[in-house]
């Protein structure tokens, strides 16, 4: 009676419940707590009991008996007797083949369960012992071979060179740091920097630099702000000299051409910050019911000062997102000029990174008509996704996974195969002339070689034998012309029909 619903039920009908007998009380309590048709579900669970692979017979039989016992006490008409339960357990066994070899003849349910349990324990003991012997044999063979490869392994194992080509991923091209621009070189020279490690006021130059090039994945173009920050980290302060008043009407000069003064005795260590810092834009992908193929890329704004997530009406229509009416009290956005930013609806969406390695949970965004940017990710998004923004490093890191939304890892460019070049045609094999057409070889001596003379003699003997055979063939055909007719008859109509065999 510790459940809240049971306490409410008892307080509502306390006098009625106190007057009930135990059977009536249990029946009324069961109708309140148990779901409708629970007896049929438990009966089907008993009838369809099946022993799982790896499960012991004792545990499975005990669970099935417990369910049947509950039915016997609460709904006896749905329970099965011991004979039916024995047949159900016999049909659901997974060691049926072993029992066919050594059948269990007990008719009593408990005796049958005990006998089958003994068979199951014996089979498990044999399987464990066999696995132990296999492991011991494998370890002994491994210790005897001492690194030697058997014949079966040599036949089935690929060669190291072929296996490495098949299993290892394609070689990744190392991305090199981009070369310095003229502006970066001037900035490094102006602030005593090194063109190799690309740091300001480091105390050395390129010739005596012991460092390495910056990481190409995280490298960004050097700016005056980097020089100011590194100078402050090394105890130096940069101050911009004042321009004359007439220079205000001239074209603004490049920041690299400005003159700076170093001051190591400034008591407050003040460093002039930049006048303008770019917004934090992140490239994300969005999807919706209207997008049938790949998600569409969207440039969104990370705004720590916006109290809501805002999406433009045009983008929400393009994605086909379902719109919900926005509560009146949530229509509370306004611009810096204190003019209201009307929102009447909101949508639900998921935000994914450009490479697809990071996906947010479902967030709600207010829909605004005429929003100047497709999507503004305000404080609700940053708080729910645990995004930590560092304006100095320009990072937006998920504290749970360490994924940086603003600096996704760059991937090497795709390497295309070279264009197919048609190979030159295969040269034709030279045709050899017959021996009769070959010119007579030049010989300085008047006598032929012995090998040539033997070939000539053998050829003469072959020709003489062929001539002799042809003459003998002609003589025999002439002598026995009646036996060898010149032409056979075309049909058998004129043959005699009075000859019996």
Secondary structure per residue as TSV (DSSP state, phi and psi in degrees):
chain	resnum	aa	ss	phi	psi
A	1	X	-	360.0	17.2
A	2	X	-	-83.6	-14.3
A	3	X	S	-69.0	141.0
A	4	X	H	-59.8	-38.8
A	5	X	H	-67.4	-33.9
A	6	X	H	-72.2	-36.7
A	7	X	H	-64.1	-42.2
A	8	X	H	-64.4	-40.6
A	9	X	H	-62.8	-40.2
A	10	X	H	-70.2	-42.1
A	11	X	H	-66.9	-31.9
A	12	X	H	-73.1	-31.1
A	13	X	T	-131.6	49.4
A	14	X	H	-65.4	-46.1
A	15	X	H	-65.8	-38.3
A	16	X	H	-68.4	-41.8
A	17	X	H	-70.0	-37.2
A	18	X	H	-64.8	-26.2
A	19	X	T	-88.6	-3.4
A	20	X	S	-81.0	150.1
A	21	X	-	-80.0	173.2
A	22	X	H	-64.3	-43.9
A	23	X	H	-65.0	-43.3
A	24	X	H	-67.0	-38.0
A	25	X	H	-63.5	-43.6
A	26	X	H	-65.8	-38.1
A	27	X	H	-65.0	-43.8
A	28	X	H	-69.6	-36.8
A	29	X	H	-66.3	-38.4
A	30	X	H	-66.2	-39.1
A	31	X	H	-65.2	-25.0
A	32	X	H	-83.9	-39.7
A	33	X	H	-92.8	-46.4
A	34	X	S	-77.1	146.2
A	35	X	-	-77.4	160.6
A	36	X	T	-70.7	133.9
A	37	X	T	78.5	23.1
A	38	X	H	-68.3	-28.1
A	39	X	H	-65.1	-42.6
A	40	X	H	-65.0	-37.6
A	41	X	H	-65.1	-43.6
A	42	X	H	-68.7	-34.3
A	43	X	H	-65.7	-43.2
A	44	X	H	-64.9	-31.7
A	45	X	H	-65.8	-37.1
A	46	X	H	-71.3	-44.3
A	47	X	H	-66.4	-31.5
A	48	X	T	-100.7	23.5
A	49	X	-	-63.4	133.0
A	50	X	-	-138.5	126.6
A	51	X	-	-72.6	128.6
A	52	X	-	-80.6	154.5
A	53	X	T	-68.8	129.8
A	54	X	T	90.8	-10.0
A	55	X	-	-86.2	141.1
A	56	X	-	-75.3	147.7
A	57	X	H	-65.7	-36.5
A	58	X	H	-63.0	-44.0
A	59	X	H	-64.9	-43.6
A	60	X	H	-65.8	-44.0
A	61	X	H	-65.6	-37.9
A	62	X	H	-65.8	-41.5
A	63	X	H	-62.7	-43.5
A	64	X	H	-65.3	-40.4
A	65	X	H	-64.4	-37.0
A	66	X	H	-63.4	-43.1
A	67	X	H	-63.6	-42.5
A	68	X	H	-66.5	-32.7
A	69	X	H	-67.0	-38.0
A	70	X	H	-62.3	-42.2
A	71	X	H	-65.3	-36.8
A	72	X	H	-64.2	-35.6
A	73	X	H	-84.6	-37.4
A	74	X	H	-95.9	-36.1
A	75	X	-	-145.7	83.0
A	76	X	G	-64.9	-24.7
A	77	X	G	-69.6	-21.8
A	78	X	G	-93.3	-10.0
A	79	X	-	-80.1	160.4
A	80	X	-	-110.2	152.9
A	81	X	-	-80.7	178.3
A	82	X	H	-65.0	-36.0
A	83	X	H	-66.1	-45.9
A	84	X	H	-65.1	-39.2
A	85	X	H	-64.3	-36.4
A	86	X	H	-64.1	-42.5
A	87	X	H	-65.0	-38.0
A	88	X	H	-65.0	-44.3
A	89	X	H	-66.3	-37.5
A	90	X	H	-65.7	-36.4
A	91	X	H	-74.9	-24.2
A	92	X	T	-95.2	7.6
A	93	X	-	-72.3	150.2
A	94	X	S	-102.9	-8.4
A	95	X	-	-104.6	40.0
A	96	X	H	-67.4	-37.4
A	97	X	H	-64.0	-39.0
A	98	X	H	-68.8	-34.5
A	99	X	H	-72.0	-29.0
A	100	X	H	-65.3	-34.8
A	101	X	H	-69.8	-43.6
A	102	X	S	-122.3	83.5
A	103	X	-	-65.7	149.8
A	104	X	-	-97.7	120.1
A	105	X	-	-101.7	1.3
A	106	X	-	-69.2	137.9
A	107	X	-	-96.9	-26.3
A	108	X	S	-73.6	140.7
A	109	X	H	-63.5	-49.9
A	110	X	H	-65.9	-39.5
A	111	X	H	-66.4	-39.1
A	112	X	H	-64.6	-42.1
A	113	X	H	-63.1	-42.1
A	114	X	H	-64.5	-39.0
A	115	X	H	-69.8	-42.8
A	116	X	H	-65.7	-36.4
A	117	X	H	-61.8	-40.0
A	118	X	H	-62.6	-41.3
A	119	X	H	-63.7	-41.6
A	120	X	H	-64.0	-42.7
A	121	X	H	-64.2	-39.3
A	122	X	H	-65.1	-41.9
A	123	X	H	-65.0	-39.5
A	124	X	H	-66.8	-37.4
A	125	X	H	-63.9	-42.4
A	126	X	H	-65.1	-40.4
A	127	X	H	-65.8	-41.0
A	128	X	H	-64.5	-42.0
A	129	X	H	-65.1	-41.5
A	130	X	H	-63.5	-41.0
A	131	X	H	-65.8	-36.4
A	132	X	H	-64.2	-42.7
A	133	X	H	-64.6	-39.2
A	134	X	H	-64.2	-43.2
A	135	X	H	-65.0	-40.6
A	136	X	H	-65.8	-39.8
A	137	X	H	-65.0	-40.3
A	138	X	H	-64.8	-40.8
A	139	X	H	-67.2	-38.3
A	140	X	H	-67.0	-40.9
A	141	X	H	-64.5	-38.0
A	142	X	H	-66.5	-36.9
A	143	X	H	-72.8	-30.6
A	144	X	H	-74.5	-41.7
A	145	X	H	-68.5	-31.9
A	146	X	T	52.8	51.3
A	147	X	T	90.9	-5.8
A	148	X	-	-75.4	147.5
A	149	X	-	-98.6	129.6
A	150	X	-	-73.7	172.2
A	151	X	H	-65.0	-43.1
A	152	X	H	-62.9	-39.7
A	153	X	H	-68.2	-37.4
A	154	X	H	-66.7	-33.3
A	155	X	H	-76.4	-32.6
A	156	X	H	-97.2	-14.9
A	157	X	S	-93.5	134.3
A	158	X	-	-71.5	157.8
A	159	X	-	-63.8	150.9
A	160	X	H	-57.4	-39.9
A	161	X	H	-67.0	-43.3
A	162	X	H	-70.2	-40.1
A	163	X	H	-64.1	-37.8
A	164	X	H	-67.5	-35.5
A	165	X	H	-70.8	-33.1
A	166	X	H	-81.0	-37.3
A	167	X	H	-92.3	-34.6
A	168	X	S	-75.8	144.7
A	169	X	-	-68.9	161.0
A	170	X	-	-61.1	146.0
A	171	X	-	-60.2	135.3
A	172	X	-	-93.0	127.4
A	173	X	-	-73.6	124.2
A	174	X	-	-71.3	124.0
A	175	X	-	-81.2	122.1
A	176	X	-	-87.6	155.4
A	177	X	-	-68.9	137.1
A	178	X	-	-63.8	149.4
A	179	X	-	-67.3	156.7
A	180	X	-	-69.9	140.4
A	181	X	-	-83.6	169.1
A	182	X	H	-62.1	-38.1
A	183	X	H	-65.4	-39.2
A	184	X	H	-67.4	-39.2
A	185	X	H	-62.1	-44.2
A	186	X	H	-63.3	-40.3
A	187	X	H	-65.8	-40.3
A	188	X	H	-66.6	-41.9
A	189	X	H	-66.6	-34.0
A	190	X	H	-69.9	-31.2
A	191	X	T	-113.4	31.6
A	192	X	T	52.3	49.7
A	193	X	-	-100.8	173.5
A	194	X	-	-111.1	131.7
A	195	X	T	-80.4	-6.2
A	196	X	T	-92.3	-61.0
A	197	X	T	-82.6	-11.1
A	198	X	-	58.7	50.6
A	199	X	-	-125.4	152.0
A	200	X	S	-96.1	146.1
A	201	X	S	50.6	43.6
A	202	X	-	-87.3	-15.7
A	203	X	S	93.5	7.0
A	204	X	-	-150.0	173.3
A	205	X	-	-117.5	-173.5
A	206	X	S	-65.9	-37.0
A	207	X	T	-67.0	-35.5
A	208	X	T	-110.3	30.2
A	209	X	-	-86.2	130.2
A	210	X	-	-101.5	0.1
A	211	X	S	-85.6	-168.7
A	212	X	-	-123.9	170.2
A	213	X	-	-69.6	151.7
A	214	X	-	-63.6	160.9
A	215	X	-	-69.3	126.7
A	216	X	T	-68.1	-25.3
A	217	X	T	-71.1	-32.4
A	218	X	T	-110.4	2.7
A	219	X	-	-75.1	141.2
A	220	X	-	-136.0	161.3
A	221	X	-	-62.0	136.2
A	222	X	-	-69.6	139.9
A	223	X	-	-130.4	172.3
A	224	X	H	-64.0	-31.4
A	225	X	H	-63.0	-35.8
A	226	X	H	-64.2	-40.3
A	227	X	H	-64.1	-40.1
A	228	X	H	-65.8	-42.6
A	229	X	H	-65.8	-45.5
A	230	X	H	-68.8	-32.4
A	231	X	H	-65.7	-40.8
A	232	X	H	-66.6	-35.2
A	233	X	H	-67.4	-25.7
A	234	X	T	-101.7	17.4
A	235	X	T	82.0	20.5
A	236	X	-	-119.0	150.0
A	237	X	E	-122.6	131.9
A	238	X	E	-104.6	133.6
A	239	X	E	-126.3	137.4
A	240	X	E	-85.9	130.1
A	241	X	-	-69.3	145.9
A	242	X	-	-71.0	139.2
A	243	X	-	-87.6	147.5
A	244	X	-	-62.1	159.1
A	245	X	G	-63.7	-30.2
A	246	X	G	-70.3	-20.2
A	247	X	G	-74.2	-13.5
A	248	X	G	-68.2	-24.0
A	249	X	G	-93.6	-5.0
A	250	X	S	-92.8	172.4
A	251	X	-	-67.5	134.5
A	252	X	-	-61.5	137.4
A	253	X	-	-84.4	160.3
A	254	X	-	-66.5	146.5
A	255	X	G	-66.7	-22.4
A	256	X	G	-74.8	-21.4
A	257	X	G	-88.9	-0.7
A	258	X	-	-72.9	154.0
A	259	X	-	-101.0	135.3
A	260	X	E	-123.3	152.9
A	261	X	E	-118.4	141.7
A	262	X	E	-98.6	135.0
A	263	X	E	-135.1	111.4
A	264	X	S	-94.2	-6.9
A	265	X	-	-106.8	13.5
A	266	X	-	-69.6	119.9
A	267	X	T	-67.1	-37.1
A	268	X	T	-88.3	-8.1
A	269	X	-	60.3	35.5
A	270	X	-	-75.9	136.0
A	271	X	-	-120.8	128.4
A	272	X	-	-68.5	121.2
A	273	X	-	-78.2	162.7
A	274	X	-	-67.9	152.5
A	275	X	S	-73.2	-31.2
A	276	X	-	-137.7	136.6
A	277	X	-	-123.0	133.0
A	278	X	-	-63.1	154.4
A	279	X	-	-65.6	162.3
A	280	X	-	-95.3	99.1
A	281	X	E	-101.3	141.7
A	282	X	E	-130.8	135.9
A	283	X	E	-87.9	116.9
A	284	X	E	-124.1	171.6
A	285	X	E	-123.7	140.6
A	286	X	E	-127.3	153.1
A	287	X	-	-139.3	161.2
A	288	X	-	-164.2	-179.5
A	289	X	T	-60.2	-29.1
A	290	X	T	-82.3	-8.3
A	291	X	-	-96.4	109.7
A	292	X	-	-92.8	-18.2
A	293	X	S	-113.9	-127.0
A	294	X	S	-78.3	153.0
A	295	X	-	-61.2	151.1
A	296	X	E	-92.5	141.9
A	297	X	E	-78.1	142.4
A	298	X	E	-138.3	134.8
A	299	X	E	-91.4	112.5
A	300	X	E	-112.6	160.7
A	301	X	E	-109.1	127.7
A	302	X	E	-87.6	113.8
A	303	X	-	-126.0	107.0
A	304	X	T	-74.2	-14.4
A	305	X	T	-95.4	-1.5
A	306	X	-	-96.2	126.1
A	307	X	S	-80.3	1.3
A	308	X	S	-143.5	167.9
A	309	X	-	-97.0	124.4
A	310	X	E	-122.5	134.0
A	311	X	E	-125.0	145.7
A	312	X	E	-74.9	150.9
A	313	X	H	-63.5	-35.0
A	314	X	H	-64.8	-43.8
A	315	X	H	-68.7	-39.7
A	316	X	H	-63.4	-38.0
A	317	X	H	-67.8	-39.4
A	318	X	H	-64.1	-37.7
A	319	X	H	-78.2	-19.8
A	320	X	T	72.5	33.1
A	321	X	-	-75.3	143.2
A	322	X	-	-71.1	135.4
A	323	X	E	-104.7	142.0
A	324	X	E	-120.1	147.0
A	325	X	E	-67.5	133.5
A	326	X	-	-85.6	132.5
A	327	X	-	-58.0	150.5
A	328	X	G	-63.1	-38.4
A	329	X	G	-70.1	-16.0
A	330	X	G	-87.8	-6.8
A	331	X	-	-83.1	71.2
A	332	X	-	-126.3	17.5
A	333	X	-	-85.9	151.5
A	334	X	B	-152.6	157.5
A	335	X	-	-83.2	175.6
A	336	X	T	-64.3	-25.5
A	337	X	T	-82.8	10.4
A	338	X	S	65.6	13.9
A	339	X	-	-82.8	139.3
A	340	X	B	-67.4	146.3
A	341	X	-	-110.7	94.6
A	342	X	-	-70.8	133.7
A	343	X	-	-138.6	124.1
A	344	X	-	-111.8	-15.0
A	345	X	E	-137.6	165.3
A	346	X	E	-141.3	159.2
A	347	X	E	-129.5	164.8
A	348	X	E	-112.1	135.0
A	349	X	E	-152.6	166.9
A	350	X	-	-119.7	139.5
A	351	X	-	-110.1	130.5
A	352	X	E	-121.8	152.1
A	353	X	E	-70.9	165.5
A	354	X	T	-62.0	-33.8
A	355	X	T	-90.7	-1.8
A	356	X	S	79.3	6.1
A	357	X	S	-84.3	-7.7
A	358	X	-	-139.6	134.6
A	359	X	B	-137.8	136.2
A	360	X	-	-84.8	172.6
A	361	X	-	-79.7	177.4
A	362	X	-	-71.6	125.3
A	363	X	E	-121.5	160.6
A	364	X	E	-109.6	130.6
A	365	X	E	-123.6	136.2
A	366	X	E	-78.0	141.9
A	367	X	E	-97.6	127.0
A	368	X	E	-126.6	135.7
A	369	X	T	-85.9	127.7
A	370	X	T	84.2	20.9
A	371	X	-	-65.8	136.3
A	372	X	S	-73.6	-16.0
A	373	X	S	-131.4	144.5
A	374	X	S	-59.5	-39.6
A	375	X	E	-149.1	133.3
A	376	X	E	-116.7	118.2
A	377	X	E	-95.3	98.6
A	378	X	-	-89.7	-160.2
A	379	X	H	-63.6	-35.2
A	380	X	H	-59.1	-39.1
A	381	X	H	-67.9	-45.2
A	382	X	H	-65.1	-35.3
A	383	X	H	-75.9	-44.5
A	384	X	H	-69.9	-29.9
A	385	X	T	-97.3	6.3
A	386	X	T	58.1	45.2
A	387	X	E	-88.5	126.0
A	388	X	E	-108.5	117.9
A	389	X	E	-99.0	130.7
A	390	X	E	-117.6	100.2
A	391	X	T	-63.5	-29.6
A	392	X	T	-68.6	-49.5
A	393	X	T	-84.8	-8.6
A	394	X	T	55.7	59.4
A	395	X	E	-130.1	152.0
A	396	X	E	-134.0	95.8
A	397	X	E	-106.5	134.2
A	398	X	E	-77.8	115.5
A	399	X	T	-64.8	-22.0
A	400	X	T	-78.6	-38.9
A	401	X	T	-114.0	-14.2
A	402	X	-	77.9	11.1
A	403	X	-	-78.3	132.2
A	404	X	B	-100.4	115.7
A	405	X	S	-71.7	-27.3
A	406	X	S	-89.8	-25.2
A	407	X	S	-125.2	74.0
A	408	X	-	-69.2	145.5
A	409	X	-	-62.4	133.8
A	410	X	-	-81.0	142.9
A	411	X	-	-105.7	147.3
A	412	X	-	-64.5	149.5
A	413	X	-	-63.6	151.9
A	414	X	-	-70.0	133.8
A	415	X	-	-94.3	116.5
A	416	X	-	-90.0	147.3
A	417	X	-	-70.6	148.2
A	418	X	-	-63.9	154.3
A	419	X	-	-63.9	147.1
A	420	X	-	-72.1	128.3
A	421	X	-	-110.9	124.8
A	422	X	-	-67.5	123.9
A	423	X	-	-68.8	155.2
A	424	X	-	-64.9	153.4
A	425	X	-	-64.5	146.3
A	426	X	-	-71.3	128.4
A	427	X	-	-64.7	142.5
A	428	X	-	-72.4	145.5
A	429	X	-	-72.4	139.7
A	430	X	-	-67.2	136.9
A	431	X	-	-85.9	129.9
A	432	X	-	-90.4	133.2
A	433	X	-	-74.4	151.2
A	434	X	-	-58.9	160.2
A	435	X	G	-62.5	-32.5
A	436	X	G	-67.2	-29.4
A	437	X	G	-89.5	-8.0
A	438	X	S	-71.0	140.2
A	439	X	-	-68.4	156.0
A	440	X	-	-68.7	126.5
A	441	X	-	-64.9	145.3
A	442	X	-	-77.9	131.6
A	443	X	-	-131.3	132.6
A	444	X	S	-74.7	-29.0
A	445	X	S	-94.3	157.9
A	446	X	S	-82.7	-18.7
A	447	X	S	-94.1	140.2
A	448	X	-	-79.1	153.9
A	449	X	-	-64.6	161.2
A	450	X	H	-65.3	-40.4
A	451	X	H	-64.6	-38.3
A	452	X	H	-67.5	-40.6
A	453	X	H	-64.9	-38.7
A	454	X	H	-65.2	-39.4
A	455	X	H	-64.3	-40.6
A	456	X	H	-64.4	-43.2
A	457	X	H	-62.6	-44.4
A	458	X	H	-63.7	-38.7
A	459	X	H	-66.1	-38.5
A	460	X	H	-64.8	-40.3
A	461	X	H	-64.7	-39.4
A	462	X	H	-64.3	-43.7
A	463	X	H	-64.7	-38.8
A	464	X	H	-65.8	-40.6
A	465	X	H	-65.1	-41.2
A	466	X	H	-62.4	-40.5
A	467	X	H	-64.5	-40.6
A	468	X	H	-64.4	-41.8
A	469	X	H	-66.4	-39.5
A	470	X	H	-63.3	-41.7
A	471	X	H	-65.5	-41.3
A	472	X	H	-66.4	-37.0
A	473	X	H	-64.3	-44.0
A	474	X	H	-64.9	-37.3
A	475	X	H	-67.3	-42.8
A	476	X	H	-68.2	-37.3
A	477	X	H	-66.3	-35.6
A	478	X	H	-71.6	-40.4
A	479	X	H	-67.6	-38.9
A	480	X	T	-113.9	54.7
A	481	X	T	-68.5	-29.6
A	482	X	T	-70.7	-23.9
A	483	X	T	-85.3	-34.7
A	484	X	S	-109.8	86.7
A	485	X	-	-66.8	154.9
A	486	X	S	-71.8	-35.0
A	487	X	S	-143.0	132.4
A	488	X	-	-79.0	151.8
A	489	X	-	-67.2	150.9
A	490	X	S	-76.8	-28.8
A	491	X	-	-145.1	179.6
A	492	X	S	-111.7	23.1
A	493	X	T	-70.4	-34.5
A	494	X	T	-92.0	10.2
A	495	X	S	-78.5	148.4
A	496	X	-	-67.6	145.7
A	497	X	S	-111.5	9.1
A	498	X	-	-102.1	18.3
A	499	X	-	-100.2	126.6
A	500	X	-	-109.1	144.8
A	501	X	-	-97.1	360.0
